[in-house]
């Protein structure tokens, strides 16, 4: 039997992990899933994720691809078997067979994130959102968020000393919503830079707390200088929520 390529659809809480990508001296989500695949299939299997999430960042949906020799019965059993071996903070949802050259990272057409913050202290959600004491002006933050659509170069929100070849991103959606004391920023783009969402949120909060104005926001983006933008908000409030692919790659 020849190998086939599969997409694995799963979610995880990032509290216990040093991000998605394998680390030499720290536990990562990638490492834990690869170990579970080995336990299940008895073969060393490398998996390739749709992107990197930093230490403490969560994923409501992450996609990774891998190659394996699985018959129909093993395909049906794999999700159940993986969930049996994986810890409670990682859950596999679906297994999809895809075309042989499909790539979880390079074939993704859009990625979506949410950032959660709260203005009321909540011990039960302390690891899922960023607590701030002041109440931000959500209307001002949404006016600033619309400015993001006017630009494609977001070097000012990128982690410095990164090895990316371009800072160009096409943002398709950016909006704040509020329900009581809980605020959620949702954003979608074709790609994101390292630390980009957390830096955008930190800068938008400065607008919402009247520390910067809308003209300042434009100047920050046009400066292409990370030191001009706001501080990065904590990782614990960030969730990767959805990754979109062309239907043509699924079998």
C-alpha positions, 0 to 999 in steps of 0.5 A, spaced: 500 500 500 502 506 498 502 512 502 496 517 502 496 525 504 492 527 510 489 533 513 488 533 521 483 537 524 484 539 531 484 544 537 488 545 543 489 549 549 496 552 549 497 553 556 502 547 557 506 548 551 511 552 548 507 553 542 506 549 536 513 547 533 518 542 536 523 545 541 529 542 543 528 542 550 521 544 551 514 540 550 510 543 543 503 541 540 507 538 534 511 533 539 505 531 542 501 529 536 507 526 533 508 521 539 501 519 539 501 518 531 507 513 533 503 510 538 497 509 534 501 507 527 507 504 530 511 508 525 515 515 525 510 520 522 512 527 521 507 532 521 507 539 518 502 545 521 498 550 518 503 555 521 506 557 528 503 559 534 507 562 540 507 559 547 501 560 551 496 561 544 490 557 543 487 554 537 480 552 536 482 549 529 489 547 527 490 543 521 497 539 520 498 534 514 502 528 514 503 522 510 501 515 512 499 508 509 492 507 512 486 502 509 479 504 510 478 501 517 484 505 520 482 511 517 475 511 521 479 509 527 485 514 527 481 520 530 478 515 536 485 512 537 489 519 537 484 522 542 485 516 546 492 517 547 492 525 547 492 529 553 485 532 555 488 539 552 489 537 545 483 534 541 482 531 534 476 532 530 477 530 523 481 526 518 481 528 511 484 525 505 487 530 500 491 530 494 498 528 494 501 535 494 497 538 498 500 542 504 497 545 510 501 551 510 502 553 503 495 551 501 491 555 506 488 561 503 485 565 509 487 564 517 482 567 522 484 569 529 480 572 536 483 575 541 479 575 548 479 580 553 475 582 559 474 588 564 471 584 570 476 579 573 474 572 572 478 567 576 475 561 572 477 564 565 484 567 567 488 563 562 483 564 556 483 572 556 487 578 558 484 582 564 484 590 563 481 595 569 479 600 564 473 600 559 476 601 552 472 605 547 470 600 542 467 604 537 474 608 536 477 601 536 473 599 530 474 605 527 481 604 527 480 597 525 477 599 519 484 603 517 487 596 517 484 595 510 487 601 507 494 598 508 498 591 506 505 592 509 504 591 516 512 591 518 510 595 524 506 589 527 511 584 526 516 581 531 523 584 530 529 580 527 524 575 523 526 571 517 520 573 513 521 575 505 515 580 505 511 584 510 505 584 506 498 581 508 491 582 505 487 583 511 479 581 510 476 582 516 477 586 523 472 587 528 471 588 535 465 586 539 463 586 546 458 582 550 458 585 557 465 586 560 467 581 555 471 584 548 473 580 542 477 582 537 476 578 530 481 578 524 482 574 518 487 575 513 491 571 507 497 570 512 500 573 518 506 575 521 510 573 527 506 576 533 502 581 528 495 580 532 497 581 539 501 587 536 495 590 533 490 588 539 495 592 543 495 598 539 488 598 538 487 598 545 491 604 546 486 608 541 480 605 545 484 608 552 485 615 548 492 614 549 493 615 541 488 617 536 486 615 529 491 619 525 497 616 530 494 609 528 496 611 520 502 614 522 504 607 526 503 603 520 506 607 515 512 608 520 514 600 518 517 601 525 515 596 531 517 600 536 512 605 534 506 600 535 503 598 542 505 593 546 504 586 545 498 583 549 499 577 553 498 570 549 493 567 553 487 571 550 489 569 543 486 563 539 487 561 532 480 560 530 479 557 523 484 556 517 481 556 510 483 551 504 480 551 496 475 545 496 479 542 490 485 539 494 480 534 498 478 528 496 
